[in-house]
Amino acid sequence: MEKSLRGKELDNEFFLSQFEEIEKKVENLIVVCNSLEVTNLELFNKIKSLEEELQGKIEAEKKIAQEKALIRSKVDNLLVRLEELTAN
């Protein structure tokens, strides 16, 4: 009987050590997950910032294109007026 009790104690110690090992691994996974969540949030914020910056540049580019078109139109009108003056 003592032999089977000792065997059960060894089994219990083995299982306890296995649970402790699993617990350590789970704790490590939690730390890694938390770290990855922080990194993910930082990357999300960076993407959002870059998208806003890109949108600002797109709007600036549109404004520049509109200004160029307006300048071209005014120059064309001036050229037409000059031609009219020289034609007369």
Sine and cosine of phi, psi and omega as CSV:
sin_phi,cos_phi,sin_psi,cos_psi,sin_omega,cos_omega
0.00,0.00,-0.64,0.77,0.00,-1.00
-0.87,0.50,-0.57,0.82,0.00,-1.00
-0.89,0.45,-0.69,0.72,-0.02,-1.00
-0.94,0.33,-0.55,0.83,0.06,-1.00
-0.91,0.41,-0.69,0.72,0.01,-1.00
-0.90,0.43,-0.61,0.79,0.04,-1.00
-0.91,0.42,-0.64,0.77,0.03,-1.00
-0.93,0.37,-0.61,0.79,0.03,-1.00
-0.89,0.45,-0.66,0.75,0.03,-1.00
-0.91,0.42,-0.65,0.76,0.05,-1.00
-0.88,0.48,-0.71,0.71,0.01,-1.00
-0.89,0.46,-0.68,0.74,0.02,-1.00
-0.89,0.45,-0.66,0.75,0.03,-1.00
-0.88,0.47,-0.74,0.67,0.00,-1.00
-0.90,0.44,-0.63,0.77,0.03,-1.00
-0.89,0.45,-0.67,0.74,0.02,-1.00
-0.91,0.41,-0.60,0.80,0.04,-1.00
-0.91,0.42,-0.67,0.74,0.04,-1.00
-0.90,0.43,-0.63,0.78,0.04,-1.00
-0.89,0.45,-0.66,0.75,0.03,-1.00
-0.90,0.44,-0.70,0.71,0.03,-1.00
-0.89,0.46,-0.67,0.74,0.00,-1.00
-0.87,0.48,-0.67,0.74,0.04,-1.00
-0.89,0.46,-0.68,0.73,-0.01,-1.00
-0.91,0.41,-0.64,0.77,0.03,-1.00
-0.91,0.42,-0.67,0.74,0.04,-1.00
-0.87,0.48,-0.67,0.74,0.05,-1.00
-0.89,0.46,-0.66,0.75,0.03,-1.00
-0.90,0.44,-0.62,0.78,0.03,-1.00
-0.89,0.45,-0.69,0.73,0.03,-1.00
-0.88,0.48,-0.71,0.71,0.01,-1.00
-0.90,0.45,-0.69,0.72,0.01,-1.00
-0.88,0.48,-0.69,0.72,0.02,-1.00
-0.88,0.47,-0.67,0.74,0.03,-1.00
-0.89,0.46,-0.68,0.73,0.01,-1.00
-0.92,0.40,-0.58,0.82,0.06,-1.00
-0.89,0.45,-0.67,0.74,0.03,-1.00
-0.90,0.44,-0.72,0.69,0.02,-1.00
-0.88,0.48,-0.67,0.74,0.01,-1.00
-0.88,0.48,-0.69,0.73,0.02,-1.00
-0.90,0.44,-0.68,0.74,0.04,-1.00
-0.87,0.49,-0.69,0.72,0.01,-1.00
-0.92,0.40,-0.64,0.77,0.05,-1.00
-0.87,0.49,-0.71,0.70,0.02,-1.00
-0.90,0.43,-0.62,0.78,0.03,-1.00
-0.90,0.44,-0.69,0.72,0.03,-1.00
-0.88,0.48,-0.71,0.70,0.00,-1.00
-0.87,0.50,-0.70,0.72,0.01,-1.00
-0.89,0.46,-0.70,0.71,0.01,-1.00
-0.91,0.42,-0.62,0.79,0.04,-1.00
-0.90,0.43,-0.65,0.76,0.04,-1.00
-0.91,0.42,-0.67,0.74,0.04,-1.00
-0.88,0.47,-0.69,0.72,0.02,-1.00
-0.88,0.47,-0.69,0.73,0.01,-1.00
-0.88,0.48,-0.65,0.76,0.05,-1.00
-0.88,0.47,-0.66,0.76,0.01,-1.00
-0.93,0.36,-0.60,0.80,0.05,-1.00
-0.89,0.45,-0.70,0.72,0.01,-1.00
-0.91,0.42,-0.65,0.76,0.03,-1.00
-0.90,0.44,-0.64,0.77,0.02,-1.00
-0.90,0.43,-0.65,0.76,0.05,-1.00
-0.89,0.46,-0.67,0.74,0.00,-1.00
-0.89,0.46,-0.68,0.73,0.03,-1.00
-0.89,0.46,-0.67,0.74,0.02,-1.00
-0.89,0.46,-0.65,0.76,0.03,-1.00
-0.91,0.42,-0.66,0.75,0.02,-1.00
-0.90,0.44,-0.65,0.76,0.05,-1.00
-0.88,0.48,-0.70,0.72,0.00,-1.00
-0.89,0.45,-0.65,0.76,0.02,-1.00
-0.90,0.43,-0.70,0.72,0.02,-1.00
-0.89,0.45,-0.70,0.72,0.03,-1.00
-0.85,0.52,-0.70,0.72,-0.01,-1.00
-0.88,0.47,-0.70,0.71,0.01,-1.00
-0.91,0.42,-0.67,0.75,0.04,-1.00
-0.89,0.45,-0.70,0.72,0.03,-1.00
-0.86,0.51,-0.69,0.72,0.02,-1.00
-0.89,0.46,-0.67,0.75,0.04,-1.00
-0.90,0.44,-0.65,0.76,0.03,-1.00
-0.89,0.46,-0.66,0.75,0.02,-1.00
-0.89,0.46,-0.71,0.70,0.00,-1.00
-0.89,0.45,-0.64,0.76,0.04,-1.00
-0.89,0.45,-0.67,0.74,0.03,-1.00
-0.89,0.46,-0.64,0.76,0.02,-1.00
-0.90,0.45,-0.64,0.77,0.01,-1.00
-0.92,0.39,-0.65,0.76,-0.03,-1.00
-0.97,0.23,-0.40,0.92,0.01,-1.00
-0.97,0.26,-0.47,0.88,-0.03,-1.00
-0.99,0.10,0.00,0.00,0.00,0.00
